[in-house]
Amino acid sequence: MQIRNLIKRSSFFVAAFMLLLLGSCKKEDKTTVSSAKIKSITSENDEMLFSYNADGTVKAALMKDHSVTNGEEVYYTISYNTAKQITQVVGDNDEKIIPVYQNGVIVKAFLKNDQDEELGFTEYEYQNNRLKSVSLYTKIGDVIYPLTMMEYTCNAAGNIVTTSLFVQNPLAPNSLLLTGTISYEYDSKANPLANAKEFLQLLWYAVPQNNVVKEIHKDKNGAVEETTEYTYQYNNQLPSSAVVKLTAAGQTPVISNYVFSYQ
């Protein structure tokens, strides 16, 4: 996640919730994690590749995502303490993420460059053991500015059903403006990315318990901007492939194909 890209592209916050990597309010429920570990998710333009330590934690990941890495390949290595909490994520894009834990969950994450200079930070707020909001701040000189925030409404299963998106007010940079909402529908199958959930959270992905089958993106006035539909093929109750149909208002639908592999 490159903070310079986030500053340039307010549409990041919509795009970053694409694919299957959406919407978990809940602390990780070990009963919903598949024993099969995701090895890769690939499409015509994007890819995610994962490798694991012997204890099952994510060792490294190659990410190429137009919403998070600006279409560039970024290789991340992940370090842990003895409690299996992430101590840092280092990318070969000269940036690193350093999380802070409280009561077993990530409450803050600092983004720094390879000179150890702070570029910004993310704050995670919880309510009743569920993720309530995620806020990103950027540091310019000695001044900290809010850049964006996502507020969540969840269902009984702990999946996010609505995300409200806020971006920096250009006329008052210390405040945020509502820019739109995203609503979600899910299948009943386990999300294969649960094994990488904590690492992905640091890249602004929220991994749900189940797989998203439909998203509706609306602007701040409630008008539908685009709808995304996911059609999966399953093998052993896990997605093996997906056809993603994105329909923007007044435009021809765009079809993408994703392939999943496991180890």
N, C-alpha and C positions, 0 to 999 in steps of 0.2 A: 504494500500500500504506500504510494508515494504522495506525500502531502501536497506537493506542487500540483499534482494531477487533481486532487480534490478541490483545491482552490480554483482551478481553471474551469471545472466542470460541475455545475450544480446538478446536472442530470445523473451524476454518479449514484446518488442515493436511491434513485429508481433502478438504475441498471445493476447496482450491486446486489440486489435481491433476486436476480434472475437465476436460471438453472433450477436446481433442487434445493438451494442452500438458503432456505428461508425459514424464518419464523419460529424459533423456540423460546418460550418464556421460561421454561422450566429448568431447574438444575438437572444435570444429566441423570437419567434413570437407567441404571446398569441393566435392568431387565429388558430394555428395548434395544440394546446394542447387539448387533449380529456378531457371531463368531467369525464370519467371513470379513476380512479387512479389504476395504476398497484399495485397489492398486492404481486405477486410472479412470478418468472421465474425459473423453475426447470428442470434439466436434470438428467441423470444417475449419474453424478459426481459433478455438480455445482448447486448452487442455489443463488437466490437473494430474500430476503423477505423485504417488506417495511411497515412501519406504518406512520401515518400522524397526524399532529396537526389539530386543528379545522379550522385553516385558510388555510389548504391545503398544507402547507409546509411539507417536509419530517421530521418526528420526529426521526426515528431510522431505521436502516437497518442491516440485517444479510447478510453477503456476504461470499460465498464459491466459489472461482474462482481460478483455477490453475495458471492463468496468473497474478493475482493481489495479492491474499492471500496465494499463494503457496499451495493451496489445503486445507488450514486450515479455520475453521469457525471464522470470525471476526465480532463482534457486534459493530456497530457504533452508537453513539448518536450525534445529530446535534443541535447546539445552534444558535440563531438568535438575531439581534438587532431589533429595532422598525421599521426599513425600510425593514424588512424581508431579510436582507443580512446575510449570514452565518458568525458567529463570530469564531466558531471552530467546528471541527469534532473530537470526541474522540473515539478511538478504544480500545477494551479490550485486544489488543496486546501490550499495554504499549506505544502506539504512538498516536500523535494527529497532526492535520493539522489546520493551522491558515491562512486563506486567507486575502488578501489585495485587496480592491476595488478602482477603479478609474473610474469616469464617469459611474458608475453603472455596471461595469463588473470586473471580477477577473483578476488582472494583475500579482499577485504573490501569492504564498502559501508556508508557512514555514512548514517543517516537523520536529517535536520535539519528544523527548522521555518523559517518565513520570517524569523525573527529570528536565524538561524544557530545556534540552540541544538540540541545533540545530543539526539535522542530515543532512539537505539539504534543498533545496527549488526548486520550479517550477516557471518559468516565462512564461507568456502568452502574445504574441505580436499580435496586431490587425492592420488591414489595411482596410480602407474604411468600418469600422464597422463589419469586418469579421475577424475571427481568422486566423492569418497568420502562426503562429508557436507556439510550446510549447517546452520549454527547461527545462531539469532537471539537477540540480547541486548538488554535494555532498560536504560536508565539512569534511576535514580530518585535525585535529589540527586547525591551523589558516588559512589553505590554502583551497580555493574553486576551485573545478575542475568541468568542464562540463562532464556530464555523457551520455546524449543523447539529441537529438532534433528531432522533427517531423515538417516538413514543408508541408503546405496544398495548393492544387489547388482546386477551387470550381466551381460549375456550377451556373446557374442563380437562381436556387431555394435555394442556400445557402448550399447545401450538398457537402461534400468533394468528389471529383472524383479521386484524386490522393494524396497519402501521401508518402513523401520521408523520409526515416528513416536514421538517423545518430547516430553513437555510438562513444564512446571515442577511440581515437587513442592510442593503447598500447605503441607506441614508442614516442609519444608526448602527454602526458595526458592533456594538455591544449587545444587540438584541437580535432575535430570530423572527422570521415570518413563516407561517404555514404555507407550504407550496403544493401540498397534495396528500393523497392517501393511497394505500394499496390494501386490497382485501384478498384473502386466500381461501381456497378449498383444498382438501387433502384426500389421499387414499387411506387405506387402513394398514398398509405394509410399512415395515421398519425402514427408516432412512439409512442407506449404507454409509453415509458420511459421519455417523455418530462416533466412530472410532477416532475421527480427526476433529471433533467438535470444538475442543478448547483452543487448538491451534487456529482453526478457521475463524473463531470468534475474534481473535486478535487482528484478523484481516478484514473485519467488518462483515463477515458472514455469520448469520444465525442459523444453526442447523436444527430443523424441527424433528419431532419424534417420527413423523410420517412424511410422505412425499407429496409435494404440491402438485395438484392437477389443474388448478386454474388460478390466475391472478387478474384482478381488475384494477387498473391504475386510473385514478381520478385527479383532476386539478383541484385547487383550493375551493372552487365553487361547486364541486360535485359533478362536473361534467366528465364523462369517460374519455380518457386520452388513448388508452390502449388496453387490449385484453390478450393475455398469454395463456394458451392451453397446452397441457403436457399429456401425451399419450404414451404409456409405458408398455414394454414387453417384459415379463418377469421370468426369472429362472430361480427355483428354490426360494420363492417369496421375495427375491431381491430384483431391482431393475437390471435388465441386461441391455436395454436400449430405450431411447425415448425420442419421439418426434415432437418438436416444440413449434407451435404455431403462434406467431405474434401478429396481432391485427391492430394497427394504429387507426385512429378515427379517420375515415375517408381515404384510406390507402389500401393497396393490395397486400394481403397477408404475406408474411415472410416465414418460410419453413426452415428449421434447423434440425439436424440429426445428431444425437449423442449416443456414444457407446460406452458401456461400463465393463470394467474387468476387475477381478478379485484375486487375492492370494490366500 
